Amino acid sequence: MTYKGFSKLPTLLVGQSGGATAVINASLVGVIEVARDSGQFGRVLGARNGIEGLLAERFILLHDQEPELLQVIRVTPSAALGTGRHKLKEGDLDRALAIMRQHGITAFVYIGGNDSADTAHRLAIRAAETGQELRVAAVPKTIDNDLPETDHCPGYGSIARYLANAVRDATYDSIASPQLHAVKFVEVMGRDAGWVAASGVLGFLSDERDLEPLVLLPERPPADVEVVLAAVERDLQTRGWSVVVVPETLRTADGRHLGGNEPDYIDGFGHPYYPSTGAALTRLVSQRLEVRARYDKPGTAARMSISLASAVDQDEAYALGAGAVERIVAGESGIVTILRRTGDDPYACVVDAVPIERVANTVRRLPDAFIAGDGFGVTDAFRRYATPLLGPEPFPRYGRFDEGRQGM
């Protein structure tokens, strides 16, 4: 396979993997622009659908794309190269490296989450074992915000902004119409960590704290469904309505999935996808508490919507992609770029890097200091941590009539 613009300089390959976010393309453009401008690479290639594209030799030229197009790609939702969830088999490693040799690829940047870091790590190890020249860097991407070492992950600030607004709006709807659906569950992504669910409280301003929803967290699993029913019933008795943010993967303390114990699907990395937790709890509340209930499931719209994306998230995603190439040009390999917080007021982060093995196949859960004492909410420490990630002016101001000013 040949490409126009062939150069004797080496080639950098970049791919995207896992669930696409609102800002994964910002990281991609950071990689492309810094690699192109470095003068160290004759070509920048993109692998279609991640590692699957590498193994199938489905590449696209990126270094000669128009700057205007790249700026549009930077703010385009989902993954411009296409994404995938292919788990590298042992035999795939040698094939992948052979393809890289054939195309003169001496640098590889992989944008993704835990599993993508593992893929990059395995390729770096095999290249070192066989003496093949290959510098490898991973760029973090996950709305789950569950990667260790980094202060937070690109994609999280945007989904947090989206859900904080969505849960707040859903709450005002519940206040207005408890007779139509007194209980509302909002089912969110996040795998087995509570970062995404916790973001559901961030939209409530200081004069709205009395409206905050219940939040169910994987780190504080209920002993059984009776605990959830009791919390909802208390809400109904005190407020007349109840909004509950629930993770799609929520289990009881003894490991039973609240949506059902049989997964609908298991991906190539062994991650199970269970039936809807929100749907199951909605049915249970309707039957046991004899009130109307419903559930909302933002789903993939929350994961990669650009309409409420955080400007902070977009800028940091770009910086992490750019930083990965800068590290490669400096001679580093086997690293993942991360964010280190250097200030809270004003908020600031800098790009750093750590060895990939400190991130691959590891999950960071919501710490105890961020979880309210009753297990159904978050602390001010979490608000201080997460609110800057949402970007400037994330919430409009809403109004409520004074209940004390009743007409005659």
Secondary structure, 3 states (H helix, E strand, C coil): CCCCCCCCCCEEEEEECCCCCCCHHHHHHHHHHHHHHHCCCCEEEEECCCHHHHHHCCEEECCCCCHHHHHHHHCCCCCCCCCCCCCCCHHHHHHHHHHHHHCCEEEEEEEECHHHHHHHHHHHHHHHHHCCCCEEEEEECCCCCCCCCCCCCCCHHHHHHHHHHHHHHHHHHHHHCCCCCCEEEEEECCCCCCHHHHHHHCCCCHHHHHHCCEECCCCCCCCCHHHHHHHHHHHHHHHCCEEEEEECCCECCCCCECCCCCCCEECCCCCEECCCHHHHHHHHHHHHHCCCEEEECCCHHHHHCCCCCCHHHHHHHHHHHHHHHHHHHCCCCCEEEEEEEEEECCEEEEEEEEEHHHCCCCCCCCCHHHECCCCCCECHHHHHHHHHHHCCCCCCCCCCCCCCCCCC
